[in-house]
Amino acid sequence: MTLKTTRFDAADFLRDDEDIREFLIAAAEEGTAEEFIHALGAAARAKGMAETAKAAGLTRASLYKSLALGAKPRFETIWRISNALGHGLAPR
């Protein structure tokens, strides 16, 4: 019998804005810059890419490109996405 698995996606477990906020805080405090960008991507998927892109003043395509594995987005882009997700970059 073959065991079927699915890829883990943190976005599946981020149910509301508070979950997203705590997830991003943990990623910022405990992770690397690359891991924080990856966490932004999960949070954006949980919130909805179109909604997040609009709130950040980006196109959906540029949001996907900015958060793709290995991407090196500009600080302004990270700042805009963080604000769109309700997190911002200020310490709590």
Biopython code that builds the backbone (N, CA, C, O; Angstrom):
import numpy as np
from Bio.PDB.StructureBuilder import StructureBuilder

atoms = [
    (1, "MET", "N", (0.843, -1.171, 0.000)),
    (1, "MET", "CA", (0.000, 0.000, 0.000)),
    (1, "MET", "C", (0.894, 1.242, 0.000)),
    (1, "MET", "O", (1.840, 1.332, 0.783)),
    (2, "THR", "N", (0.597, 2.178, -0.862)),
    (2, "THR", "CA", (1.361, 3.415, -0.976)),
    (2, "THR", "C", (0.736, 4.488, -0.098)),
    (2, "THR", "O", (-0.480, 4.677, -0.085)),
    (3, "LEU", "N", (1.583, 5.172, 0.622)),
    (3, "LEU", "CA", (1.138, 6.263, 1.480)),
    (3, "LEU", "C", (1.078, 7.541, 0.653)),
    (3, "LEU", "O", (2.066, 7.930, 0.029)),
    (4, "LYS", "N", (-0.077, 8.190, 0.650)),
    (4, "LYS", "CA", (-0.226, 9.456, -0.070)),
    (4, "LYS", "C", (0.001, 10.600, 0.905)),
    (4, "LYS", "O", (-0.540, 10.604, 2.011)),
    (5, "THR", "N", (0.796, 11.556, 0.493)),
    (5, "THR", "CA", (1.051, 12.735, 1.309)),
    (5, "THR", "C", (0.769, 13.987, 0.493)),
    (5, "THR", "O", (0.701, 13.950, -0.736)),
    (6, "THR", "N", (0.611, 15.074, 1.192)),
    (6, "THR", "CA", (0.451, 16.360, 0.523)),
    (6, "THR", "C", (1.492, 17.314, 1.082)),
    (6, "THR", "O", (1.966, 17.145, 2.205)),
    (7, "ARG", "N", (1.836, 18.298, 0.304)),
    (7, "ARG", "CA", (2.821, 19.292, 0.724)),
    (7, "ARG", "C", (2.217, 20.172, 1.823)),
    (7, "ARG", "O", (1.078, 20.624, 1.706)),
    (8, "PHE", "N", (2.980, 20.409, 2.880)),
    (8, "PHE", "CA", (2.538, 21.270, 3.971)),
    (8, "PHE", "C", (2.509, 22.712, 3.484)),
    (8, "PHE", "O", (3.445, 23.175, 2.834)),
    (9, "ASP", "N", (1.434, 23.416, 3.802)),
    (9, "ASP", "CA", (1.322, 24.833, 3.482)),
    (9, "ASP", "C", (0.769, 25.541, 4.711)),
    (9, "ASP", "O", (-0.376, 25.316, 5.101)),
    (10, "ALA", "N", (1.580, 26.390, 5.313)),
    (10, "ALA", "CA", (1.165, 27.120, 6.518)),
    (10, "ALA", "C", (-0.100, 27.929, 6.266)),
    (10, "ALA", "O", (-0.879, 28.160, 7.190)),
    (11, "ALA", "N", (-0.313, 28.360, 5.033)),
    (11, "ALA", "CA", (-1.498, 29.164, 4.698)),
    (11, "ALA", "C", (-2.786, 28.436, 5.058)),
    (11, "ALA", "O", (-3.791, 29.074, 5.374)),
    (12, "ASP", "N", (-2.767, 27.115, 5.014)),
    (12, "ASP", "CA", (-3.957, 26.328, 5.341)),
    (12, "ASP", "C", (-4.352, 26.451, 6.811)),
    (12, "ASP", "O", (-5.480, 26.123, 7.179)),
    (13, "PHE", "N", (-3.430, 26.923, 7.655)),
    (13, "PHE", "CA", (-3.674, 26.985, 9.091)),
    (13, "PHE", "C", (-3.821, 28.413, 9.621)),
    (13, "PHE", "O", (-4.018, 28.615, 10.819)),
    (14, "LEU", "N", (-3.725, 29.392, 8.734)),
    (14, "LEU", "CA", (-3.873, 30.791, 9.132)),
    (14, "LEU", "C", (-5.324, 31.189, 8.892)),
    (14, "LEU", "O", (-5.710, 31.510, 7.768)),
    (15, "ARG", "N", (-6.119, 31.165, 9.949)),
    (15, "ARG", "CA", (-7.565, 31.330, 9.819)),
    (15, "ARG", "C", (-8.040, 32.776, 9.843)),
    (15, "ARG", "O", (-9.083, 33.091, 9.270)),
    (16, "ASP", "N", (-7.284, 33.663, 10.501)),
    (16, "ASP", "CA", (-7.751, 35.046, 10.627)),
    (16, "ASP", "C", (-6.553, 35.992, 10.751)),
    (16, "ASP", "O", (-5.401, 35.559, 10.752)),
    (17, "ASP", "N", (-6.848, 37.284, 10.856)),
    (17, "ASP", "CA", (-5.787, 38.290, 10.919)),
    (17, "ASP", "C", (-4.871, 38.097, 12.121)),
    (17, "ASP", "O", (-3.671, 38.354, 12.024)),
    (18, "GLU", "N", (-5.410, 37.653, 13.246)),
    (18, "GLU", "CA", (-4.583, 37.423, 14.434)),
    (18, "GLU", "C", (-3.601, 36.278, 14.194)),
    (18, "GLU", "O", (-2.439, 36.372, 14.589)),
    (19, "ASP", "N", (-4.051, 35.198, 13.551)),
    (19, "ASP", "CA", (-3.141, 34.100, 13.207)),
    (19, "ASP", "C", (-2.023, 34.602, 12.307)),
    (19, "ASP", "O", (-0.854, 34.278, 12.516)),
    (20, "ILE", "N", (-2.389, 35.398, 11.303)),
    (20, "ILE", "CA", (-1.397, 35.933, 10.366)),
    (20, "ILE", "C", (-0.400, 36.814, 11.110)),
    (20, "ILE", "O", (0.808, 36.701, 10.902)),
    (21, "ARG", "N", (-0.897, 37.679, 11.966)),
    (21, "ARG", "CA", (-0.035, 38.582, 12.733)),
    (21, "ARG", "C", (0.973, 37.802, 13.579)),
    (21, "ARG", "O", (2.169, 38.090, 13.542)),
    (22, "GLU", "N", (0.497, 36.828, 14.332)),
    (22, "GLU", "CA", (1.386, 36.037, 15.193)),
    (22, "GLU", "C", (2.390, 35.225, 14.370)),
    (22, "GLU", "O", (3.549, 35.082, 14.759)),
    (23, "PHE", "N", (1.942, 34.701, 13.243)),
    (23, "PHE", "CA", (2.811, 33.927, 12.350)),
    (23, "PHE", "C", (3.951, 34.803, 11.828)),
    (23, "PHE", "O", (5.107, 34.381, 11.816)),
    (24, "LEU", "N", (3.621, 36.017, 11.400)),
    (24, "LEU", "CA", (4.645, 36.913, 10.860)),
    (24, "LEU", "C", (5.591, 37.411, 11.950)),
    (24, "LEU", "O", (6.786, 37.575, 11.705)),
    (25, "ILE", "N", (5.069, 37.649, 13.141)),
    (25, "ILE", "CA", (5.939, 38.047, 14.249)),
    (25, "ILE", "C", (6.935, 36.935, 14.557)),
    (25, "ILE", "O", (8.126, 37.196, 14.724)),
    (26, "ALA", "N", (6.455, 35.704, 14.631)),
    (26, "ALA", "CA", (7.341, 34.571, 14.910)),
    (26, "ALA", "C", (8.389, 34.418, 13.806)),
    (26, "ALA", "O", (9.559, 34.160, 14.091)),
    (27, "ALA", "N", (7.978, 34.574, 12.561)),
    (27, "ALA", "CA", (8.915, 34.453, 11.442)),
    (27, "ALA", "C", (9.971, 35.552, 11.499)),
    (27, "ALA", "O", (11.142, 35.305, 11.209)),
    (28, "ALA", "N", (9.561, 36.765, 11.870)),
    (28, "ALA", "CA", (10.505, 37.886, 11.950)),
    (28, "ALA", "C", (11.474, 37.700, 13.109)),
    (28, "ALA", "O", (12.657, 38.019, 12.989)),
    (29, "GLU", "N", (10.984, 37.190, 14.221)),
    (29, "GLU", "CA", (11.820, 37.041, 15.416)),
    (29, "GLU", "C", (12.744, 35.830, 15.346)),
    (29, "GLU", "O", (13.866, 35.877, 15.850)),
    (30, "GLU", "N", (12.284, 34.753, 14.728)),
    (30, "GLU", "CA", (13.016, 33.494, 14.799)),
    (30, "GLU", "C", (13.649, 33.048, 13.488)),
    (30, "GLU", "O", (14.510, 32.168, 13.483)),
    (31, "GLY", "N", (13.233, 33.646, 12.383)),
    (31, "GLY", "CA", (13.693, 33.159, 11.091)),
    (31, "GLY", "C", (14.713, 34.063, 10.432)),
    (31, "GLY", "O", (15.105, 35.101, 10.964)),
    (32, "THR", "N", (15.122, 33.635, 9.266)),
    (32, "THR", "CA", (16.025, 34.425, 8.435)),
    (32, "THR", "C", (15.191, 35.352, 7.548)),
    (32, "THR", "O", (13.963, 35.269, 7.533)),
    (33, "ALA", "N", (15.857, 36.220, 6.823)),
    (33, "ALA", "CA", (15.149, 37.107, 5.892)),
    (33, "ALA", "C", (14.395, 36.286, 4.850)),
    (33, "ALA", "O", (13.256, 36.603, 4.510)),
    (34, "GLU", "N", (15.025, 35.242, 4.350)),
    (34, "GLU", "CA", (14.379, 34.383, 3.349)),
    (34, "GLU", "C", (13.149, 33.693, 3.938)),
    (34, "GLU", "O", (12.127, 33.566, 3.263)),
    (35, "GLU", "N", (13.240, 33.251, 5.180)),
    (35, "GLU", "CA", (12.098, 32.600, 5.830)),
    (35, "GLU", "C", (10.968, 33.594, 6.077)),
    (35, "GLU", "O", (9.795, 33.229, 5.992)),
    (36, "PHE", "N", (11.307, 34.848, 6.382)),
    (36, "PHE", "CA", (10.275, 35.869, 6.564)),
    (36, "PHE", "C", (9.556, 36.133, 5.245)),
    (36, "PHE", "O", (8.332, 36.270, 5.227)),
    (37, "ILE", "N", (10.289, 36.204, 4.156)),
    (37, "ILE", "CA", (9.663, 36.401, 2.840)),
    (37, "ILE", "C", (8.751, 35.219, 2.516)),
    (37, "ILE", "O", (7.656, 35.403, 1.985)),
    (38, "HIS", "N", (9.201, 34.014, 2.834)),
    (38, "HIS", "CA", (8.374, 32.821, 2.629)),
    (38, "HIS", "C", (7.104, 32.903, 3.482)),
    (38, "HIS", "O", (6.021, 32.541, 3.022)),
    (39, "ALA", "N", (7.236, 33.374, 4.713)),
    (39, "ALA", "CA", (6.079, 33.536, 5.604)),
    (39, "ALA", "C", (5.114, 34.585, 5.059)),
    (39, "ALA", "O", (3.898, 34.415, 5.152)),
    (40, "LEU", "N", (5.646, 35.669, 4.492)),
    (40, "LEU", "CA", (4.777, 36.666, 3.852)),
    (40, "LEU", "C", (3.959, 36.026, 2.740)),
    (40, "LEU", "O", (2.779, 36.335, 2.572)),
    (41, "GLY", "N", (4.582, 35.140, 1.986)),
    (41, "GLY", "CA", (3.871, 34.443, 0.909)),
    (41, "GLY", "C", (2.746, 33.575, 1.436)),
    (41, "GLY", "O", (1.647, 33.567, 0.882)),
    (42, "ALA", "N", (3.019, 32.844, 2.508)),
    (42, "ALA", "CA", (1.975, 32.002, 3.120)),
    (42, "ALA", "C", (0.841, 32.865, 3.643)),
    (42, "ALA", "O", (-0.331, 32.532, 3.466)),
    (43, "ALA", "N", (1.186, 33.976, 4.287)),
    (43, "ALA", "CA", (0.166, 34.876, 4.820)),
    (43, "ALA", "C", (-0.664, 35.493, 3.692)),
    (43, "ALA", "O", (-1.882, 35.624, 3.813)),
    (44, "ALA", "N", (-0.009, 35.868, 2.611)),
    (44, "ALA", "CA", (-0.726, 36.446, 1.467)),
    (44, "ALA", "C", (-1.674, 35.425, 0.848)),
    (44, "ALA", "O", (-2.789, 35.772, 0.460)),
    (45, "ARG", "N", (-1.241, 34.168, 0.751)),
    (45, "ARG", "CA", (-2.131, 33.122, 0.221)),
    (45, "ARG", "C", (-3.320, 32.915, 1.141)),
    (45, "ARG", "O", (-4.444, 32.728, 0.677)),
    (46, "ALA", "N", (-3.074, 32.948, 2.464)),
    (46, "ALA", "CA", (-4.161, 32.761, 3.428)),
    (46, "ALA", "C", (-5.169, 33.905, 3.333)),
    (46, "ALA", "O", (-6.376, 33.675, 3.412)),
    (47, "LYS", "N", (-4.695, 35.107, 3.167)),
    (47, "LYS", "CA", (-5.553, 36.292, 3.095)),
    (47, "LYS", "C", (-6.216, 36.409, 1.730)),
    (47, "LYS", "O", (-7.313, 36.953, 1.604)),
    (48, "GLY", "N", (-5.544, 35.896, 0.722)),
    (48, "GLY", "CA", (-5.998, 36.009, -0.664)),
    (48, "GLY", "C", (-5.007, 36.858, -1.431)),
    (48, "GLY", "O", (-4.789, 38.020, -1.090)),
    (49, "MET", "N", (-4.406, 36.293, -2.460)),
    (49, "MET", "CA", (-3.374, 37.008, -3.207)),
    (49, "MET", "C", (-3.921, 38.271, -3.859)),
    (49, "MET", "O", (-3.263, 39.311, -3.837)),
    (50, "ALA", "N", (-5.099, 38.193, -4.433)),
    (50, "ALA", "CA", (-5.666, 39.367, -5.109)),
    (50, "ALA", "C", (-5.931, 40.487, -4.106)),
    (50, "ALA", "O", (-5.611, 41.647, -4.366)),
    (51, "GLU", "N", (-6.514, 40.138, -2.963)),
    (51, "GLU", "CA", (-6.815, 41.126, -1.921)),
    (51, "GLU", "C", (-5.526, 41.748, -1.379)),
    (51, "GLU", "O", (-5.451, 42.962, -1.187)),
    (52, "THR", "N", (-4.515, 40.913, -1.133)),
    (52, "THR", "CA", (-3.243, 41.399, -0.604)),
    (52, "THR", "C", (-2.545, 42.298, -1.614)),
    (52, "THR", "O", (-2.024, 43.354, -1.256)),
    (53, "ALA", "N", (-2.535, 41.879, -2.876)),
    (53, "ALA", "CA", (-1.898, 42.679, -3.919)),
    (53, "ALA", "C", (-2.561, 44.049, -4.023)),
    (53, "ALA", "O", (-1.876, 45.069, -4.103)),
    (54, "LYS", "N", (-3.875, 44.072, -4.022)),
    (54, "LYS", "CA", (-4.594, 45.338, -4.129)),
    (54, "LYS", "C", (-4.271, 46.246, -2.947)),
    (54, "LYS", "O", (-4.004, 47.433, -3.133)),
    (55, "ALA", "N", (-4.293, 45.698, -1.738)),
    (55, "ALA", "CA", (-4.010, 46.484, -0.539)),
    (55, "ALA", "C", (-2.574, 46.996, -0.526)),
    (55, "ALA", "O", (-2.295, 48.051, 0.042)),
    (56, "ALA", "N", (-1.663, 46.251, -1.150)),
    (56, "ALA", "CA", (-0.254, 46.644, -1.197)),
    (56, "ALA", "C", (0.048, 47.560, -2.373)),
    (56, "ALA", "O", (1.151, 48.097, -2.479)),
    (57, "GLY", "N", (-0.924, 47.739, -3.253)),
    (57, "GLY", "CA", (-0.693, 48.573, -4.436)),
    (57, "GLY", "C", (0.171, 47.884, -5.478)),
    (57, "GLY", "O", (0.928, 48.531, -6.202)),
    (58, "LEU", "N", (0.050, 46.558, -5.543)),
    (58, "LEU", "CA", (0.817, 45.752, -6.498)),
    (58, "LEU", "C", (-0.141, 44.986, -7.395)),
    (58, "LEU", "O", (-1.330, 44.874, -7.096)),
    (59, "THR", "N", (0.374, 44.466, -8.481)),
    (59, "THR", "CA", (-0.426, 43.537, -9.280)),
    (59, "THR", "C", (-0.264, 42.151, -8.670)),
    (59, "THR", "O", (0.697, 41.885, -7.948)),
    (60, "ARG", "N", (-1.210, 41.278, -8.967)),
    (60, "ARG", "CA", (-1.100, 39.899, -8.476)),
    (60, "ARG", "C", (0.191, 39.269, -8.978)),
    (60, "ARG", "O", (0.888, 38.581, -8.232)),
    (61, "ALA", "N", (0.506, 39.508, -10.250)),
    (61, "ALA", "CA", (1.705, 38.919, -10.845)),
    (61, "ALA", "C", (2.971, 39.392, -10.128)),
    (61, "ALA", "O", (3.867, 38.591, -9.858)),
    (62, "SER", "N", (3.048, 40.688, -9.818)),
    (62, "SER", "CA", (4.251, 41.179, -9.139)),
    (62, "SER", "C", (4.314, 40.673, -7.703)),
    (62, "SER", "O", (5.404, 40.469, -7.168)),
    (63, "LEU", "N", (3.166, 40.469, -7.076)),
    (63, "LEU", "CA", (3.156, 39.901, -5.723)),
    (63, "LEU", "C", (3.697, 38.472, -5.753)),
    (63, "LEU", "O", (4.546, 38.109, -4.939)),
    (64, "TYR", "N", (3.203, 37.662, -6.692)),
    (64, "TYR", "CA", (3.714, 36.292, -6.824)),
    (64, "TYR", "C", (5.216, 36.301, -7.087)),
    (64, "TYR", "O", (5.960, 35.532, -6.478)),
    (65, "LYS", "N", (5.665, 37.170, -7.996)),
    (65, "LYS", "CA", (7.082, 37.239, -8.355)),
    (65, "LYS", "C", (7.928, 37.658, -7.153)),
    (65, "LYS", "O", (9.002, 37.101, -6.925)),
    (66, "SER", "N", (7.448, 38.632, -6.387)),
    (66, "SER", "CA", (8.192, 39.127, -5.229)),
    (66, "SER", "C", (8.329, 38.085, -4.132)),
    (66, "SER", "O", (9.312, 38.091, -3.391)),
    (67, "LEU", "N", (7.352, 37.188, -4.019)),
    (67, "LEU", "CA", (7.344, 36.204, -2.940)),
    (67, "LEU", "C", (7.747, 34.805, -3.384)),
    (67, "LEU", "O", (7.651, 33.852, -2.612)),
    (68, "ALA", "N", (8.199, 34.684, -4.629)),
    (68, "ALA", "CA", (8.618, 33.380, -5.156)),
    (68, "ALA", "C", (9.889, 32.906, -4.442)),
    (68, "ALA", "O", (10.685, 33.714, -3.962)),
    (69, "LEU", "N", (10.060, 31.608, -4.383)),
    (69, "LEU", "CA", (11.247, 31.013, -3.775)),
    (69, "LEU", "C", (12.502, 31.596, -4.422)),
    (69, "LEU", "O", (12.649, 31.574, -5.644)),
    (70, "GLY", "N", (13.391, 32.111, -3.600)),
    (70, "GLY", "CA", (14.638, 32.677, -4.098)),
    (70, "GLY", "C", (14.555, 34.127, -4.535)),
    (70, "GLY", "O", (15.560, 34.711, -4.942)),
    (71, "ALA", "N", (13.361, 34.718, -4.455)),
    (71, "ALA", "CA", (13.204, 36.120, -4.857)),
    (71, "ALA", "C", (13.931, 37.023, -3.871)),
    (71, "ALA", "O", (14.097, 36.682, -2.700)),
    (72, "LYS", "N", (14.350, 38.148, -4.351)),
    (72, "LYS", "CA", (15.017, 39.152, -3.520)),
    (72, "LYS", "C", (14.250, 40.474, -3.671)),
    (72, "LYS", "O", (14.723, 41.403, -4.325)),
    (73, "PRO", "N", (13.050, 40.545, -3.052)),
    (73, "PRO", "CA", (12.242, 41.754, -3.211)),
    (73, "PRO", "C", (12.889, 42.963, -2.542)),
    (73, "PRO", "O", (13.643, 42.829, -1.579)),
    (74, "ARG", "N", (12.584, 44.131, -3.065)),
    (74, "ARG", "CA", (13.061, 45.374, -2.472)),
    (74, "ARG", "C", (12.409, 45.561, -1.103)),
    (74, "ARG", "O", (11.326, 45.038, -0.838)),
    (75, "PHE", "N", (13.088, 46.317, -0.240)),
    (75, "PHE", "CA", (12.541, 46.575, 1.088)),
    (75, "PHE", "C", (11.165, 47.225, 0.991)),
    (75, "PHE", "O", (10.261, 46.868, 1.745)),
    (76, "GLU", "N", (10.999, 48.162, 0.085)),
    (76, "GLU", "CA", (9.704, 48.842, -0.060)),
    (76, "GLU", "C", (8.589, 47.844, -0.346)),
    (76, "GLU", "O", (7.478, 47.990, 0.162)),
    (77, "THR", "N", (8.879, 46.841, -1.148)),
    (77, "THR", "CA", (7.874, 45.826, -1.471)),
    (77, "THR", "C", (7.515, 45.015, -0.230)),
    (77, "THR", "O", (6.337, 44.767, 0.027)),
    (78, "ILE", "N", (8.510, 44.607, 0.532)),
    (78, "ILE", "CA", (8.258, 43.865, 1.774)),
    (78, "ILE", "C", (7.433, 44.722, 2.733)),
    (78, "ILE", "O", (6.488, 44.236, 3.356)),
    (79, "TRP", "N", (7.795, 45.986, 2.844)),
    (79, "TRP", "CA", (7.089, 46.913, 3.724)),
    (79, "TRP", "C", (5.624, 47.040, 3.308)),
    (79, "TRP", "O", (4.731, 47.007, 4.156)),
    (80, "ARG", "N", (5.375, 47.186, 1.997)),
    (80, "ARG", "CA", (4.003, 47.333, 1.500)),
    (80, "ARG", "C", (3.182, 46.072, 1.733)),
    (80, "ARG", "O", (2.016, 46.155, 2.120)),
    (81, "ILE", "N", (3.775, 44.912, 1.503)),
    (81, "ILE", "CA", (3.065, 43.645, 1.713)),
    (81, "ILE", "C", (2.769, 43.457, 3.200)),
    (81, "ILE", "O", (1.660, 43.075, 3.572)),
    (82, "SER", "N", (3.755, 43.725, 4.042)),
    (82, "SER", "CA", (3.549, 43.600, 5.493)),
    (82, "SER", "C", (2.416, 44.493, 5.967)),
    (82, "SER", "O", (1.575, 44.064, 6.758)),
    (83, "ASN", "N", (2.385, 45.725, 5.495)),
    (83, "ASN", "CA", (1.302, 46.635, 5.864)),
    (83, "ASN", "C", (-0.040, 46.151, 5.332)),
    (83, "ASN", "O", (-1.053, 46.253, 6.023)),
    (84, "ALA", "N", (-0.058, 45.629, 4.120)),
    (84, "ALA", "CA", (-1.300, 45.123, 3.532)),
    (84, "ALA", "C", (-1.859, 43.951, 4.339)),
    (84, "ALA", "O", (-3.071, 43.744, 4.386)),
    (85, "LEU", "N", (-0.978, 43.196, 4.964)),
    (85, "LEU", "CA", (-1.402, 42.053, 5.771)),
    (85, "LEU", "C", (-1.738, 42.456, 7.204)),
    (85, "LEU", "O", (-2.115, 41.616, 8.021)),
    (86, "GLY", "N", (-1.598, 43.748, 7.502)),
    (86, "GLY", "CA", (-1.947, 44.234, 8.835)),
    (86, "GLY", "C", (-0.846, 44.035, 9.862)),
    (86, "GLY", "O", (-1.082, 44.196, 11.059)),
    (87, "HIS", "N", (0.340, 43.690, 9.417)),
    (87, "HIS", "CA", (1.434, 43.421, 10.352)),
    (87, "HIS", "C", (2.353, 44.622, 10.502)),
    (87, "HIS", "O", (2.694, 44.998, 11.624)),
    (88, "GLY", "N", (2.754, 45.222, 9.409)),
    (88, "GLY", "CA", (3.725, 46.296, 9.455)),
    (88, "GLY", "C", (5.083, 45.766, 9.875)),
    (88, "GLY", "O", (5.256, 44.559, 10.038)),
    (89, "LEU", "N", (6.029, 46.640, 10.047)),
    (89, "LEU", "CA", (7.381, 46.222, 10.416)),
    (89, "LEU", "C", (7.819, 46.805, 11.755)),
    (89, "LEU", "O", (8.984, 46.682, 12.134)),
    (90, "ALA", "N", (6.900, 47.435, 12.465)),
    (90, "ALA", "CA", (7.241, 48.010, 13.762)),
    (90, "ALA", "C", (7.226, 46.938, 14.831)),
    (90, "ALA", "O", (6.425, 46.006, 14.767)),
    (91, "PRO", "N", (8.122, 47.062, 15.834)),
    (91, "PRO", "CA", (8.104, 46.081, 16.928)),
    (91, "PRO", "C", (6.783, 46.189, 17.704)),
    (91, "PRO", "O", (6.147, 47.243, 17.733)),
    (92, "ARG", "N", (6.396, 45.096, 18.319)),
    (92, "ARG", "CA", (5.139, 45.121, 19.060)),
    (92, "ARG", "C", (5.310, 45.642, 20.442)),
    (92, "ARG", "O", (4.339, 45.725, 21.195)),
]
sb = StructureBuilder()
sb.init_structure("model")
sb.init_model(0)
sb.init_chain("A")
sb.init_seg("    ")
for serial, (resi, resn, name, xyz) in enumerate(atoms, 1):
    if name == "N":
        sb.init_residue(resn, " ", resi, " ")
    sb.init_atom(name, np.array(xyz, "f"), 0.0, 1.0, " ", f" {name:<3s}", serial, name[0])
structure = sb.get_structure()
